[in-house]
Amino acid sequence: MNKILSFLLLFFVLWTSSRCSNSGSLSEGYRIAVIPKGTTHSFWKTIHAGAVKAEREFIDQGIKVAMTWKGPIREDDREQQIQVVEGFLSQGMDGIVLAPLDDRALVRPVQEALGAGIPTVIIDSALASDAIVSFVATDNVRGGELAAEHMGKLLEGRGKVLLLRYQEGSASTRNREQGFLRKLKSDFPEIELVSSGQYAGPTRDTAKRASENLLNRYGQQLQGIFCVNESATVGMLLALQDIDRAGKVVFIGFDSNEILIEAIRTQQLQGVVVQNPFRMGYLGVKTMVEHLLGRSIEKRIDTGVIMVTPERLDEPEIQTLLYPPLEQYLE
């Protein structure tokens, strides 16, 4: 009789263990993959820190969460990002948080993930697919509009300006470009756009080369410049410094790092549109885990955007955005 009871007890333990393991929840915890567009720019490091914060909060609540961070080095390597997604599928992750490099090229991998029972939350840049749990990002159209409003104000509604784009396939920066161009046309019809078709590429070096070409052609007639992301803004700043034009043209960028903050202080940059990447990374992981827990979530979550000018640089709200607690979460 004791042997039968022991056998039944052992069978029950093994069956329960198998059930928990297959659910991906109580025994092993939720395994979440976070895949950025790149891993070098300050923006992505801040998103990483926010993701770690969410992971730690769930652990403190007694909910086991293991977050893995992995992405391509360069922000133009679509194939590598696809390979990263596919690699996580084979590892049996419970959920993916993805910032897609291309709004169409990543559709198939996300669909394959869904077919394998692995849901995806999209952050930062939209994906042309309904096969996602939620989209957590900046209102990038509004970010572009803020840049146009500030540009128009500083130029008093007149002048020649250029727009330096980022790269094709990036939905987030495309929305910024569209917001800037539409607002400039509707509210400041006397501002002339001399160039809006050039792309900076994925790095500061490619951005600097593109900026040098534009400045060689339009530099002496320009009154304003708008760049749509961190690397493009830094590349243009370096190009302007090389020809002693920094601070002599209204220059507005997007995103921040130490180089750009210093440029604002020295009046070489008249403003940057700043997102909240820490909050984006935090809410990306938080939204995914809450979905796995069966909780109700929103399909679109706006993480906020604000214009930072020299006059506002030292405001507490701005300082919190510019200096997130990276050291607290990244070793």
DAMO-V606427 format. One record per backbone hydrogen bond with DSSP energy under -1.0 kcal/mol. NH is the residue of the N-H (numbers start at 1). CO is the residue of the C=O. E is the energy in kcal/mol with one decimal. If there is no record, write none. Layout:
{{NH,CO,E} {NH,CO,E}}
This chain:
{{5,1,-2.4} {6,2,-2.5} {7,3,-2.4} {8,4,-2.6} {9,5,-2.5} {10,6,-2.5} {11,7,-2.6} {12,8,-2.2} {13,9,-2.3} {14,10,-2.5} {15,11,-2.5} {16,12,-2.5} {17,13,-2.4} {18,14,-2.3} {19,15,-2.1} {20,16,-2.3} {21,17,-2.4} {22,18,-2.4} {23,19,-1.6} {25,20,-1.1} {29,25,-1.7} {30,64,-2.9} {32,66,-2.4} {33,95,-2.4} {34,68,-3.1} {35,97,-3.2} {45,41,-1.4} {46,42,-2.1} {47,43,-1.8} {48,44,-2.3} {49,45,-2.0} {50,46,-2.1} {51,47,-2.2} {52,48,-2.1} {53,49,-2.0} {54,50,-1.9} {55,51,-2.1} {56,52,-2.5} {57,53,-2.3} {58,54,-2.1} {59,55,-1.9} {60,56,-2.5} {61,57,-1.2} {62,59,-1.7} {63,58,-2.8} {66,30,-3.0} {68,32,-2.9} {70,34,-2.1} {77,74,-1.1} {78,76,-1.4} {81,77,-1.8} {82,78,-2.5} {83,79,-2.3} {84,80,-2.2} {85,81,-2.2} {86,82,-2.6} {87,83,-2.4} {88,84,-2.0} {89,85,-1.5} {90,86,-1.5} {92,89,-1.2} {93,88,-1.4} {94,31,-2.4} {95,31,-1.4} {96,119,-2.3} {97,33,-3.3} {98,121,-2.6} {99,35,-2.6} {103,169,-2.0} {106,102,-1.3} {107,104,-1.5} {110,106,-1.7} {111,107,-2.4} {112,108,-2.5} {113,109,-2.1} {114,110,-2.2} {115,111,-2.2} {116,112,-1.4} {117,114,-1.7} {118,113,-3.1} {121,96,-2.8} {122,134,-2.5} {123,98,-2.7} {124,136,-1.8} {125,123,-2.8} {128,103,-2.8} {129,127,-2.4} {132,130,-1.1} {133,120,-3.1} {135,299,-2.0} {136,122,-3.1} {137,301,-2.4} {140,138,-1.5} {143,139,-1.7} {144,140,-2.1} {145,141,-2.0} {146,142,-2.4} {147,143,-1.7} {148,144,-2.0} {149,145,-2.7} {150,146,-2.3} {151,147,-2.5} {152,148,-2.9} {153,149,-2.0} {154,150,-2.4} {155,151,-2.2} {157,152,-2.2} {158,155,-1.4} {161,192,-2.8} {162,224,-1.6} {163,195,-2.9} {164,226,-2.5} {165,198,-2.4} {170,167,-1.3} {174,170,-1.9} {175,171,-2.1} {176,172,-1.5} {177,173,-2.5} {178,174,-2.3} {179,175,-2.5} {180,176,-2.5} {181,177,-2.6} {182,178,-2.5} {183,179,-2.0} {184,180,-2.3} {185,181,-2.1} {186,182,-2.4} {187,183,-2.5} {188,184,-1.7} {191,188,-2.0} {192,159,-3.0} {194,161,-2.6} {200,165,-1.9} {201,166,-2.6} {207,203,-2.1} {208,204,-2.6} {209,205,-2.1} {210,206,-2.2} {211,207,-2.5} {212,208,-2.7} {213,209,-1.9} {214,210,-1.9} {215,211,-2.9} {216,212,-2.3} {217,213,-1.2} {218,214,-3.2} {219,215,-2.0} {221,218,-1.8} {223,160,-3.2} {224,160,-1.7} {225,250,-2.5} {226,162,-2.1} {227,252,-2.0} {228,164,-1.2} {233,229,-2.2} {234,230,-2.4} {235,231,-2.5} {236,232,-2.3} {237,233,-2.3} {238,234,-2.5} {239,235,-1.9} {240,236,-2.5} {241,237,-2.4} {242,238,-1.9} {244,241,-1.2} {245,240,-3.1} {248,245,-2.2} {250,223,-2.4} {252,225,-2.7} {253,271,-2.4} {255,273,-3.3} {261,257,-2.4} {262,258,-2.2} {263,259,-1.7} {264,260,-1.8} {265,261,-2.0} {266,262,-1.8} {267,264,-1.5} {268,263,-2.5} {269,263,-1.3} {270,251,-2.3} {272,308,-2.1} {273,253,-2.2} {274,306,-3.5} {280,276,-2.0} {281,277,-2.6} {282,278,-2.2} {283,279,-2.9} {284,280,-2.0} {285,281,-1.7} {286,282,-2.4} {287,283,-2.6} {288,284,-1.6} {289,285,-2.4} {290,286,-2.3} {291,287,-1.9} {292,288,-2.2} {293,289,-1.9} {294,291,-1.5} {295,290,-2.7} {301,135,-2.8} {303,137,-1.9} {306,274,-2.0} {308,272,-3.0} {315,312,-2.0} {319,315,-2.7} {320,316,-2.1} {321,317,-1.4} {322,318,-2.6} {323,319,-2.1} {326,324,-2.4} {329,326,-1.3} {330,326,-2.8}}
